[in-house]
Amino acid sequence: MPAFSLTRLDDDLWIATRPLKLVVGDVGCRMTVIRLPDGDLFVHSPVALDEPTRAALDALGRVRWLVGPSKVHHFYLGDWARAYPEAVLVGAPGLPEKRQDLRFQHVLHETSSLPFDGVLPRRLFEGAPLMNEVVFLHPPSRTLLLTDLAFHLPPGARNEARLFHWLVGATGRFGPHRVVRLGIRDRAAARRSLADILRWDFERVIMSHGDVLASGGKQAMRAAFAFLGAAG
């Protein structure tokens, strides 16, 4: 089995980083896998499914939850749902309407109740309706899970979509690029969401694009979203 199939970051926490070749270049993408206390696997923002990845996952536990955490991160959900027909498909608000070819059993509304809520706190980042990104926390590892709200392309990082990242202002920094900022239509709602997220205890930040931020996550989030105004 190739060593790159899954990478362990902490107890019960793994990632898989894969290419994602778009017209602007290879922006990369990342999946996060969490083993819940009952032994089932929570698969956040699935990447392309291949046999080595599937074998690595099946060795860890039962794939129970397939999560599309935003209206943008859904490309591979159909393949995963077909590969794991007994898994529960969960989507961000608006995603079931966008992907009517898939049958979502749950939607991540703020008022919805899901079995993993007690172990994986979540918050819809409001005010950015084109994304409707739902942010998760893995408390045991003090890890925040994002998709597109922040990119992390530190100086010297591998970058195969240089022109795109430069144009949107993502190069050499952690935080939301220009397109994400423009997509925030209601800054007051975004501030409220950010304030709730900053009340969580986290150090690491996993995002879909760029490098994992291993430490200083809360300070980095506060600084990156300072343009919204005070968030508590």
N, C-alpha and C positions, 0 to 999 in steps of 0.2 A: 504494500500500500504506500503510495507516495507520501512523503513527510508533509507536503503542503495541503493535504486534504482538510485537516483541522489543526488549529493552533490553540493550545491551552493557555489561558491568561491567568486563571485563578481556579480555586475549587469550584467545580460545577459550572465553569464559564469557558467557552471556546469561541473562536472566530474562524471564518473562512473568507479569505480575500481573493478575488478573482478579477480578471479583465472585464471591462464593459466598454466595448468599442462602439462609439456613437459617431455621428458625422463630424463632431468637433474633435474627435480623437478618443483615446482610451482613458476614460475618467476613473476606471476601477470601481469596484463595488465590494461591499462587505456584509456578511451575514453574521449574526450572533446567535449562539446556541446556549441555552441555560437549562441545566438539569434541576428540576423542581424537587422539593422535599419528598414528593411521592415517587420520584424516580422517572417521571415522564419528562420529555424534552419540549422546550419552548423554542421554536425556530423563528427568529426575528429577521424580516427582510431577506427571504431566501435568495441565494445566488443560483446560477445554473447548476442543475443536478447532474452529477456524473457518478459512475459506479464507485470510485474510491471514496467520494464524500458520503455516499449512501452507506457503504460498508462501515466507515468510521462512525457515523451516527448510530447505526443499528447496534454497534458494539457498546454504545453509551447508555442506551435505553430506548423506550418507545417514543417515536415522534407523535406527539399528541396535539400540539398547537402550532398552526401555521399562521404567521402574523404578517399582514400587509400594513405597516405602521403609518403609511401616508397614502395620499391619492397618487403619488408619483412612483412609489416603490411596489410594483406589482407584476413586473415582467415575467417572473418564473413561477408564480403561484399556481398556475394551471398544471404545469408539469409535476409540481410537488403534490398537488391534490390528487392527481391520477396515480402517482407512485405510492401515496399513503392515503388510501380511500377512507380509512377509519380515523384519520386526523381531523381536528376541528379547524375550520377556516375562519379566521377573524380579520376584520378590516377596519381601517380608519373611516370616520364618517365621510360619506360621499363615494367611497371606493366601490361598494356594491352596485351603485348606479352606473359607475364608469365601466365596471367589468361584469356586465350582465350575463356573460357566458359562464361565470363561476357562481357557486352556491355558498354564500357566506352564512354561517350559523350564528355569528355574533358580530355586532358593530361596536366599536370602541367609543360610544358616547360617554360623556361625563357621568350620566345617570345610570349607565348600564352596570350590571353586576356579573362578574366572571369568576370562576373558581380560583384563578391565580391572583386575584386582586390582593389577597392578604399577604402575599409574598413578593409581588412585583407591583409596587405603586406605579401609577401612570397619570399623565396629565396631557390633555389636548392643548397644543399650543394654539391658542385662539388668535383671531385677527389676520390669519394668513390662509384664506379659503382655498387658494389654488393647491396648497399642500395638505392642509388639515393634518399636520404631523402630530402623532401621539408619542410623547416622550416617556420612557420607562426608567425605573431605577431597580438595580439589583443590590439590595442592601448588604448582603453578606460580603460582597467584594467592593462595596462602595463605588459602583460603576453606573454611570449615566449612559443610556442608550439613545442615540440620535440617528436620523437618516440624513436629511439635507439641511437642517437648520444651521449646521456649522460644517465647514470643510477644514481640514488641517493639512496644509502643505508647507511645512517649515523650510527654511532656506536649505538648499542642497538635497531636498527630498526627490525621489524619482518622480518624474512628471512627463507623461506621454500625451498630455493635452495642453502643452505650454501656452499656446496662443489663446485658447479658450479661458484658461485659468487667469492669464494676465488681463484679458479683456474684462472679466467679471470681478477682478480684484481679489482673487483667492490666493494668489501666489505669495509664499513667504509668511503665512499667518494662519491663525486659528480664528474662525468665526464665520458669520453669514456673509456671503458675497453679495454683489450688487443686485443680482436678480432676486435673491431671497429677500433682501431689504425692500425692494420695490413691491414684492408680493405681500408685504405686511400692510394691509389696508386699514386696520384698526389698531393703532398703537396703544391705546388704553387697554384693550383686551389682551394684547401681547404682553404688556407690562404686568398685568395681573397673573398671566400664565407663568411668566419668568419668575415673578416673586414666589409663587408656589414651588417652582422647581428649585430655586435657590434655598428654600427651607430644608431641602433634603440634604442628607449627609453623603457626599460623593467626592471622590478624588480622581478617579479615572473617567475618561469620556471616550466611548466608542462611537464613531460616526461611519457613514457609508463610504465617504470619499476622503482619501488622504490617510495620514498616519494616526493610529490610536494615540490619544493624549494620556500618557501613563500617570501623570500626577499634576496637581494644581488645577484640577478641573473646575472647581467652583469659582476660583478667582478668575480663571480664563473665561468662563461663561459670563460672569458679571462684567468684565471688561469688554468682551466682544459685543454685548448687547447694550452697552452704555448709551448708545444713540437713541434708545427708546425712552430714556429718562430714568429716574430713580425707580428701582424695582423692589426695594426692601432689603 
